[in-house]
Amino acid sequence: MKVLLQRHETEIEVKKSRFIAIACPCESSQQVKELVAQTRKEHPQANHVVHAAVMGPNGDMFSMSDDHEPKNTAGRPALEVLKGSGITDIIVMVVRYFGGTLLGTGGLVKAYGDSVKAVLDGVTTEELIEKSRFNMIVGYDSYEQMKKLLVEHGATDLNEEFTTDITFAGLLPTANEASLSAAVTELSSGRTSIAFRRQEPKPF
C-alpha cells in the first residue's frame, strides 16, 4: 500500500458542471468529517460535496457519501476508483457546481469516477511502512553529528528543542531502530540513548 504525502486538487468540466476533486491525507472517520466540513466552508455555493475515503494499514476501512446525488452515482464510483489505486489513508472530495444540464445516471458515474482519476494522476505518494516515534537528548557538542545520523536513518517530522541540552523528537522507520540505536551509542561512547515507541493506531 501507499500513502498520500500532501493535498492535491484538480478540476474537470462536464456539460458546464464543474467537478473539483481534492485529495487529502486522512487516517480516521473523525478526520473524514472534519475535512468534508472544511471543504463545505470553502465552497459554500457548491451543489454537492461528495467524498470517498480508504483508510487503515491494509486499506480495508472505507467511507463514502453521494451527498444528495442519486444513490450510487457519486460516492460509489469515486470509492471504486480510489480502492483500485493502492493508496490508503486518503480521502478524495469532489465538489460539484451544477452547470444547468442534467447528466443522467451514467453521466454522473463517469464524471465522478473521472474526477477521482484526474486528481490521483497528480498525487505524490510513498510506500506505507511502520514507523516509531523517538526521543533523544544530546549535548550541543554532538548536535550536528546526531542530526546527520537521524537524517541518514530516515527520520522525519523532526522537532528540536533547545534548552540546557537539545531534545530531538520525530518519526523513524521501525526497521531502522536497531541500526540507529547502535550508531548513537557508538558516536556518543554510550553516553546517549534513544527511546522509541510505536505509533498508536488511529481510531476509525
N, C-alpha and C positions, 0 to 999 in steps of 0.2 A: 504493500500500500504506500501511497504518497500522501503528503500533507501540503496544504497551501501555505505559502510564505507571506503573502501580502494581498491586500484588497486589489481587485481589478474590475474594470467596468467597460462595457461595450454597449452599442445601440444599433438596432436594425429597424427598418420601417417596412410595414406590410400593409398595403392599401391605405396609406396615410395614418395608420395606427403606429405609434412609437412604442417599441419594446426595449427598455433599458435593463440590461442584465448586470447585476452586481454580485461578484463572488467575494466572500469574506471567510477568514478562518473562523471556525465555530466548533466548540467542544461539548456543549451541553444544551439541554432543552431550554434552560433559562436564557442562555445566550441567543438562542433562536428567537425567543420572544422579544428580547432587548433589541436585536438587530432589525427585526421586522418593524418594531415600533419606531425605531430611529429613522428607518427608511421612509415610513409613512410621514413623519415630520418633515423630512427633506423634500417630499413630493406630495404636498397636501392636495393638489389638484388632480392627482392621478386617479384613474378609474379602478385600477386593481394593483395590489402588491402581492403577487404570487410567490411562493417560496418552495424550495426543496432543499433538504439537508441530509448529508450522510456523515455519521459520527461513529466513534469507537475504534479501538486498535485493529479490529477486523472489518471495519466498515459495515457493520450489521445493525446499526441503530439509525432509524430514519424518521424524518418529519417532512410533511408537505401540506400545502393548502392551495385550493383553487381560488380562494378569495372572491367568491360570488361569480366566477366564470362557470359555465355549465360543467357538471360533475365529470371529472377525469379528463378534462380538455386542457388543463394547465399544469397543476401540481404533479399529476401522474407522469405525463410525458417529460416534464422537467426532471423529475426524480429518476426516471429510467435512463436518461442521458447521463445524469450525474453518477448513478451506480455503475455505469459502464466505463467510467473514466479512470477507475482505480485510485481515486483520491478520497481520503476520509477527513473528518474534522473540517468540513466545508459546508457553507450554505450559499445557495445562489438565489437571489431575489430578482424577480422580473417585474419591473414597473411598467404598466401599460397605460398609455394615454390614447383613448379611443379616437379614431380618426373619422368616424361617421359612416363607415362601411362595415356591415356585419361580415365576419369571416367564415361563419359556419363551423360545425364541429371539427371537421377535418382541417380546416384552415387554422383554427386555434391550436390544435395539437401540433401542427407543423411549425407554427410561429413560435410557440413556447419552447418546443424542442430545439429549433434553430437558434433561438436566443441563448440557450444554455451552451450549445455547441460553440457559438461565436465567442462567448466570454471565456470558455475553457481553452480555446485556441491560444489565448494570450496570457494564461496564468503562469506564475513561477512556483515550482514545487520542489520538494526534496523528499528523499526516502524516509519513511516513518521508522525511527529507531528509538529504543528505550533510552531514556535519559534520567540522570540523577541530579539532584540539587547538591551543591557542595559549598563548604565554608572553610576558609583558611586565613589565619592571621600570620603576617610576615613583618619583618623589620624593614625599615626604609633602605637599608643597605642591599637587600636582595629583591627589591621591588621589580626592577626591570627583568631580571633573570626569571623570577617566578611568573611574571605576566607572560613572558615568552613561552614558558613551559605550558601554561594554560591554553594559549592560542594554538600551540603545536599539537595539543591533545584534543582539540575540537571544542573547547569551552565556548559557550555562547551566553548571551544575556548577562554579560559581566557587569557587576556593580563593585565599586571600590569606595571604601570609607576610610578616610584619613584621620587618625587620632594620634595617640602616642605610638601606635603601630598602624599597619594597613590591613584592613579586612577585605578579602576577595570573596564574592559570592556569585553564583551563576548556575548554569546547566552544563552537564558533561555527558557525552555518550557513555552509558553504563559499562560498555565493553572496554572503555579506556581507564576505568577506575584504578585497576592494579598497576598499570604502567605509569600513570601519573603519580600515584602514591609513592612508588619506588623512586621516581625521578625527583620528587620533592624531598624525600628522605635523604637521597644521595647529595643533592645540591646543598641542603642545609646541615649535612652531617648529623642527621637525626634530631635536630632541634625543632623542626617544623613538621606538623602533620596536617592532613586534610580530612575533613569529615564529610561523609556522603549520606544522603537519604533519598530513597526512591520517590519519584513524583507520585502524589496522591491521584488516584483515578478520579476523573471528573464525574459528578452525578448526572444521570440522564433523566 
